[in-house]
C-alpha cells in the first residue's frame, strides 16, 4: 500500500466509519484540487448562487432542540459502483443519553454509534460522545473508533477544538449537528478557514497506534432556499469543502477530501434530515434520516 493511500485510510478510520461508502471513489482520483467555482462543483444539483456577502461571525438565531431519551437513526447509501457491487452501507444511530454537568454547565450527552457493513459483514465502528449545552456550545467530544479486530484509543477534545471537530464531522457525514447550523437564515453565506487537531490511526499486527496531525478546513457554506423533506421544513444548504492534512516536513499538504455536500437541515431543530456528498462532480453517497 502506498503512503498516500495509507494516510487516507487511517484518516477515515478516525473521522468516518463509512470508509468505503463515502471515500471509495476518492481513492481512485488523481486530482486533489478543490475548484473554488460553485458552478464547476455543482454535481447534479445545478445550484446557482446569487451574489451575496459573506458573514464574518457566526451568530446563532436558534437553540438546539435535544430531548433526553431521544433517538435518531440514519442510513448511509453509497452511489458509486464499487460500493454498490460490494453491498456496502452504513448506519448512524444517535441517542441523547442524559443531561450531565461539565465544568459547572449542564449539557446534553449525545452518543453516536456509527457502523459500516460490506456484503453483510460488519467492517468497522465508531463511538462518539459529544456534550452540547442548551445554547449549542460544544463542551467536549470523545471519539473512539474500532476497525475489526482492532480497538483504537479514544480522542478527546474540549472547547473550541471540540466545536471545530463537530464541524469537521458534519462535513464528513459523521455527526447530525454542528454549531454553524444554529446561524442559518435564508440569506446565510459563510466562508470558514480553520485548523482542527486530529489523529492518524495506523494498524499493525494486533495494535492500533495513533499519531497526532493537524487538519485544515476551508469551506464555503450557503443557504440555497427552503424545501420540504418528509413533511419537515428544511434549509437547503450547499457546502464546498476542502480538508487537508498539514505537513510539518518539506512536503506538500495532503488533500484528504475535496468536494461538495448538499444538506437539508430542519429549520426548527437545526439537525440534518438528509444530505448528499459529491466528489469530483460525482455523487458518492446519500445520508437520510429514517
HELIX and SHEET records of a PDB file:
HELIX    1   1 UNK A    3  UNK A   15  1                                  13    
HELIX    2   2 UNK A   19  UNK A   23  1                                   5    
HELIX    3   3 UNK A   26  UNK A   28  5                                   3    
HELIX    4   4 UNK A   39  UNK A   41  5                                   3    
HELIX    5   5 UNK A   81  UNK A   85  1                                   5    
HELIX    6   6 UNK A  159  UNK A  171  1                                  13    
HELIX    7   7 UNK A  179  UNK A  183  5                                   5    
SHEET    1   A12 UNK A 150  UNK A 151  0                                        
SHEET    2   A12 UNK A 138  UNK A 147 -1                                        
SHEET    3   A12 UNK A 121  UNK A 132 -1                                        
SHEET    4   A12 UNK A 105  UNK A 118 -1                                        
SHEET    5   A12 UNK A  89  UNK A 102 -1                                        
SHEET    6   A12 UNK A  71  UNK A  78 -1                                        
SHEET    7   A12 UNK A 282  UNK A 289 -1                                        
SHEET    8   A12 UNK A 272  UNK A 279 -1                                        
SHEET    9   A12 UNK A 254  UNK A 266 -1                                        
SHEET   10   A12 UNK A 232  UNK A 246 -1                                        
SHEET   11   A12 UNK A 207  UNK A 229 -1                                        
SHEET   12   A12 UNK A 189  UNK A 204 -1                                        
SHEET    1   B 3 UNK A 150  UNK A 151  0                                        
SHEET    2   B 3 UNK A 138  UNK A 147 -1                                        
SHEET    3   B 3 UNK A 155  UNK A 158 -1                                        
END                                                                             
